[in-house]
């Protein structure tokens, strides 16, 4: 589903990521662990295609995102559920409208978008917030809604940056269950956390743990970091990718050794 190939980033002249390579297949969870300034958030920004690497490449659904025209990038991003510690919600809209929007831009009908949004809110135990205006919510409630929006559907790729930071045991278990449910429905899930309890919970249900230290992946041989990117068949009703409309001269296919699902 997504393949980051030798990606590197700098900020203010300092190296934030240094030649990181990893892939996430459909129906897989990868947990990135690391302390402050390890590069976790930057890595997830690249995976969510909200930032481009200074070097290396990010392949999504078999296409190099750097080769696409700027106008094509929103078509990639709408297939990614991106959840950050600072919820990216529309404060004047209702909770239901915020979650439905993520599904509407992926082409779901209003009826399907509403049902999937309600299901996602139920998954994160936030059904009672459905008609509330986002501006009236607490910070914890906003984060729950943002998580629901990122897993609603689910999209082909879920990217979650510190989804349980500061949460207690009960809320952490809800976060883990939501990410696992997205995985079980065919999504590729990439989560970053400094919360060992959340990482352990995801690993116990089949997640793969990778440690990031000072912008580099540690604790595993380089060739062992990339899983086989040939997923098991996913039923039609589950996660799907909207075909990107690009010109022929933009299309850049992965070499055979690293080709992901199209």
ROKOLPA-684726 format. One record per residue (C-alpha): residue number from 0; residue in three letters; x, y, z. Coordinates in steps of 0.001 Angstrom, whole numbers. Example, Ala and Ser with C-alpha at 12.3 -4.5 7.8 and 13.67 -1.06 7.14 Angstrom:
<balums>
  num  residu     east    north       up
    0     Ala    12300    -4500     7800
    1     Ser    13670    -1060     7140
</balums>
This chain:
<balums>
  num  residu     east    north       up
    0     Unk        0        0        0
    1     Unk     2733     2495      974
    2     Unk     6476     2246      584
    3     Unk     8941     4822     1883
    4     Unk    12237     4384       88
    5     Unk    15363     5879     1647
    6     Unk    13523     8992     2798
    7     Unk    15445    11813     4430
    8     Unk    14441    15213     5800
    9     Unk    16216    18177     7300
   10     Unk    14895    20992     9459
   11     Unk    16907    24152    10170
   12     Unk    20027    22424     8887
   13     Unk    19661    19391    11181
   14     Unk    18885    15877     9982
   15     Unk    15440    14758    11130
   16     Unk    15206    11538     9079
   17     Unk    18189     9740     7624
   18     Unk    17609     7209     4815
   19     Unk    14572     5473     6324
   20     Unk    12972     2670     4313
   21     Unk     9851      751     5277
   22     Unk     6637     -538     3761
   23     Unk     3132    -1118     5090
   24     Unk      844    -3603     3363
   25     Unk    -2925    -3883     3478
   26     Unk    -4302    -5481     6642
   27     Unk    -1086    -4719     8541
   28     Unk     -252    -2559    11563
   29     Unk     3197    -1065    12030
   30     Unk     3983      763    15265
   31     Unk     6810     3306    15232
   32     Unk     8297     3875    18680
   33     Unk    10806     6518    19684
   34     Unk    11433     9367    22044
   35     Unk    11244    13101    21483
   36     Unk    13133    14291    18386
   37     Unk    13369    10748    17029
   38     Unk    11640    11775    13777
   39     Unk     8368     9893    14313
   40     Unk     6054    12766    13443
   41     Unk     8075    13739    10387
   42     Unk     7986    10150     9145
   43     Unk     4207    10090     9493
   44     Unk     3885    13436     7694
   45     Unk     5679    11836     4748
   46     Unk     3435     8770     4896
   47     Unk      336    10996     4948
   48     Unk     1717    12956     1964
   49     Unk     1407    16267     3794
   50     Unk     5163    16756     3402
   51     Unk     7610    15703      707
   52     Unk    11014    14208     1584
   53     Unk    14212    16098      851
   54     Unk    15538    12860     -607
   55     Unk    14164     9402    -1282
   56     Unk    10654     8585    -2477
   57     Unk     7195     7881    -1090
   58     Unk     5172     5389    -3138
   59     Unk     1424     5168    -2558
   60     Unk     -644     2477    -4300
   61     Unk     2232     1906    -6726
   62     Unk     2890     5544    -7679
   63     Unk     5729     7836    -6731
   64     Unk     3987    10816    -5144
   65     Unk     6827    13115    -6184
   66     Unk     6064    12399    -9846
   67     Unk     2448    13556    -9579
   68     Unk     1296    17039   -10437
   69     Unk      440    19219    -7434
   70     Unk    -3231    19129    -8459
   71     Unk    -3228    15317    -8138
   72     Unk    -2011    15233    -4515
   73     Unk    -5451    15862    -2966
   74     Unk    -6662    12685    -4699
   75     Unk    -3937    10799    -2830
   76     Unk    -4566    12484      532
   77     Unk    -8293    11807      543
   78     Unk    -7459     8079      569
   79     Unk    -5452     8496     3800
   80     Unk    -6959     8825     7270
   81     Unk    -4523    11110     9100
   82     Unk    -4880    11572    12854
   83     Unk    -2570    13878    14809
   84     Unk    -2284    14940    18446
   85     Unk    -3747    18296    17393
   86     Unk    -7152    17371    15888
   87     Unk    -7659    18795    12399
   88     Unk   -11420    19394    12623
   89     Unk   -13816    22088    11424
   90     Unk   -14887    23754    14695
   91     Unk   -18169    25249    13477
   92     Unk   -19497    21997    11993
   93     Unk   -21099    19099    13826
   94     Unk   -19215    15998    14852
   95     Unk   -21185    13924    12344
   96     Unk   -20467    16367     9500
   97     Unk   -16732    16300    10256
   98     Unk   -16553    12516    10083
   99     Unk   -18841    12277     7046
  100     Unk   -16650    14706     5116
  101     Unk   -13761    12246     5016
  102     Unk   -16038     9661     3387
  103     Unk   -17746    12092     1011
  104     Unk   -14473    13164     -578
  105     Unk   -13714     9481    -1265
  106     Unk   -16915     9252    -3294
  107     Unk   -19258     7619     -801
  108     Unk   -22985     8347    -1123
  109     Unk   -24549    10531     1609
  110     Unk   -26351     7521     3076
  111     Unk   -23210     5360     3099
  112     Unk   -21098     8231     4473
  113     Unk   -23527     8848     7334
  114     Unk   -23741     5176     8302
  115     Unk   -19955     4703     8194
  116     Unk   -19454     7897    10215
  117     Unk   -21903     6736    12886
  118     Unk   -20187     3315    12993
  119     Unk   -16787     4962    13452
  120     Unk   -18066     7211    16233
  121     Unk   -19566     4176    17961
  122     Unk   -16204     2420    17651
  123     Unk   -14489     5187    19640
  124     Unk   -17393     5412    22144
  125     Unk   -18432     8865    20925
  126     Unk   -21953     8218    19594
  127     Unk   -23430    10683    22078
  128     Unk   -21417    13500    20454
  129     Unk   -22883    13035    16982
  130     Unk   -24905    16272    16921
  131     Unk   -22535    18395    18992
  132     Unk   -20624    21285    17449
  133     Unk   -16904    20525    17457
  134     Unk   -16103    23884    19111
  135     Unk   -18070    22774    22199
  136     Unk   -16015    19599    22762
  137     Unk   -13218    18992    25243
  138     Unk    -9720    18291    23908
  139     Unk   -10122    14569    24613
  140     Unk   -13459    14457    22815
  141     Unk   -11977    16231    19803
  142     Unk    -9209    13659    19621
  143     Unk   -11759    10841    19748
  144     Unk   -13673    12435    16858
  145     Unk   -10458    12907    14876
  146     Unk    -9633     9229    15381
  147     Unk   -13136     8246    14247
  148     Unk   -12728    10341    11105
  149     Unk    -9354     8747    10305
  150     Unk   -10689     5158    10535
  151     Unk   -14186     5723     9095
  152     Unk   -14771     3477     6115
  153     Unk   -11904     2675     6551
  154     Unk    -9602     4401     4020
  155     Unk    -6826     2366     2362
  156     Unk    -4216     3878     4726
  157     Unk    -4572     5080     8332
  158     Unk    -1746     7227     9738
  159     Unk    -2023     7933    13480
  160     Unk      493    10147    15296
  161     Unk      390     9708    19095
  162     Unk    -3301     8723    19069
  163     Unk    -3356     7860    22789
  164     Unk     -962    10444    24268
  165     Unk    -2066    11369    27768
  166     Unk    -4930     8864    27783
  167     Unk    -5715     6427    30585
  168     Unk    -6065     2679    30260
  169     Unk    -9698     2709    29129
  170     Unk    -9218     5366    26441
  171     Unk    -6000     3695    25282
  172     Unk    -7864      412    24817
  173     Unk   -10483     2228    22697
  174     Unk    -7749     3708    20485
  175     Unk    -6120      309    20029
  176     Unk    -9467    -1313    19184
  177     Unk   -10218     1349    16556
  178     Unk    -6863      867    14827
  179     Unk    -7225    -2919    14915
  180     Unk   -10749    -2684    13470
  181     Unk    -9403     -624    10550
  182     Unk    -6672    -3226    10005
  183     Unk    -9189    -6056    10110
  184     Unk   -11222    -4352     7382
  185     Unk    -8230    -4195     5043
  186     Unk    -6556     -873     5853
  187     Unk    -2813     -461     6182
  188     Unk    -2195     1161     9584
  189     Unk      915     3144    10521
  190     Unk      961     4481    14086
  191     Unk     3654     6369    15974
  192     Unk     3731     6489    19746
  193     Unk     5944     6984    22773
  194     Unk     3277     5109    24775
  195     Unk     4729     1653    25400
  196     Unk     1385      324    26631
  197     Unk     -325     1235    23339
  198     Unk     2541     -209    21302
  199     Unk     2423    -3442    23326
  200     Unk    -1347    -3705    22819
  201     Unk     -989    -3372    19045
  202     Unk     1910    -5830    18891
  203     Unk     -128    -8407    20835
  204     Unk    -2710    -8429    18031
  205     Unk     -146    -8864    15273
  206     Unk     1334    -5378    14878
  207     Unk     4989    -5005    13934
  208     Unk     7179    -2793    16115
  209     Unk     9936     -582    14676
  210     Unk    12104     1714    16789
  211     Unk    13214     5096    15480
  212     Unk    16234     6752    17076
  213     Unk    17677    10088    15922
  214     Unk    16030     9747    12538
  215     Unk    17170     6193    11850
  216     Unk    15478     2821    12214
  217     Unk    17210      748    14858
  218     Unk    16979    -2797    16102
  219     Unk    16327    -4668    12855
  220     Unk    18398    -5608     9791
  221     Unk    17764    -3344     6816
  222     Unk    16390    -6120     4600
  223     Unk    14004    -7178     7354
  224     Unk    12181    -3883     7552
  225     Unk    10120    -4194     4391
  226     Unk     7276    -6738     4401
  227     Unk     6049    -8474     1294
  228     Unk     3720    -5935     -300
  229     Unk     1382    -8545    -1785
  230     Unk    -1698    -8504      453
  231     Unk    -4356   -11123      875
  232     Unk    -7460   -10414    -1182
  233     Unk    -9697    -7801      442
  234     Unk   -13474    -8139      -15
  235     Unk   -14947    -5525    -2312
  236     Unk   -16899    -3884      514
  237     Unk   -13707    -3145     2406
  238     Unk   -10962     -568     1893
  239     Unk   -10471      600    -1668
  240     Unk    -8329     3096    -3505
  241     Unk    -9838     5698    -5824
  242     Unk    -8017     5592    -9148
  243     Unk    -5819     8627    -9667
  244     Unk    -6195    10397   -12989
  245     Unk    -2687    11256   -14170
  246     Unk    -1077    11816   -17522
  247     Unk      897     8971   -19061
  248     Unk     4165    10809   -18726
  249     Unk     3556    11138   -14963
  250     Unk     3119     7435   -14332
  251     Unk     6180     5907   -12687
  252     Unk     5849     2262   -11760
  253     Unk     7808      645    -8968
  254     Unk    10632    -1712    -9965
  255     Unk     9652    -5373    -9611
  256     Unk    11482    -5867    -6309
  257     Unk     9452    -3209    -4536
  258     Unk     6190    -3019    -6497
  259     Unk     3209    -2510    -4222
  260     Unk     -450    -3208    -4910
  261     Unk    -2051     -937    -7525
</balums>
